[in-house]
Amino acid sequence: HIAASLPLPSERDHLRPRIDLVVFMIDIKSKYSLKNVETSLAHVDASFFLGKVCFLVTGVGRVNACSIETNAISKLAEAYCSPVLFCELELEGIRVATAQRLLRMLQICAGHIPGVSPLSFVSLMRNSDDD
């Protein structure tokens, strides 16, 4: 399910499936995109930030068109202890690889990968990012 912003409308709460992963998409070419994500973050339960939230940054292939500093995104991800995936959606290979990574993250967050919890997965991602 896709939503442009949070909070989600409450009138369909009874029909909404369980939410296993929240992916915040940030278009690096739009400052509004980052502001919208920052506003939406306040509507996510704090327990979700323990392995069930990630940031997907699109448009990274055109560095000269960036309106958002990657440092600002890194600080946001660090503040919320959530991983960041950078991708260029216009390139099919990168788009497919990113979709596969998101699907794997979703499988972990939904509990479909035995022996791997969302929290342990995020801690592994953070350790690899720090190296």
C-alpha positions, 0 to 999 in steps of 0.5 A: 500500500502506498500513502503520500503522507502520514497519518493514514486515514482512520476510516479504513483502519478495520480493513488495513492489513498489519504493517510490517515495514514502512518505507519513506521515499525521498526524492533527492531533487525535491526539498518538499519530499524531505519535509513531507517525510520529516512531518510524517515521521511524527505519526509513526510509533516509536517501536517501528523504528526498531528495524521496521522503517527504512528510507529510500532515496531516489534520483541519486544518479543526477548529482547536479540536480540535487536539492537535498544534501545527502548529509541531511538524509544520513543524519535523519536515518541516524536519528531514527536508527533506520537504514537508507537505500539509495537508488536511481529508479530510471535505471532498470538494473538498479530499480530491480536490485532495489526492489529485491532488497526491499522485498528481502527487508519486508520478508525479514520484518514480516518474520518469514526468515527464520533466525533473523529479526528486524532489529538484528538485520538493521544492526548488521546493516549499520555495522556494514555502513560504519566500516 
